[in-house]
Amino acid sequence: MITHRFTAGAKATLLDWYPGTTLDMDEAARARKLTKFGSAKYVYRTETMAELRGFLERRIADRLPEARVLYWT
């Protein structure tokens, strides 16, 4: 599973394409991480990531008890 993340360039493009979006892209509410190429991306903070992961893993386990989450970022 991959959570929503964005770069400054991606944010500008999305806001241009979808000016009325309600997608939360507030850098102040996110953690800033550097990519392996040195550019910045904005990801959910640790607490939010833990909450999201717990919620999604519980829902998956409820509906697909044999399933395993192999990737989370």
C-alpha angles and dihedrals in degrees: 000000000000122000124214115280132160145189125219090257093049091048092053091049094048093048089049093049096039108027093169096051120139092200107131108242100157107144091202090062093050138067116250115228131179120233123224086263093055099253122126127248129182118229135172115280120258094259093050092046091053091049093048093046093050093048095048095044091052092050092048091048090050094053103027107028094175094051124106128202104231100176134030128173 
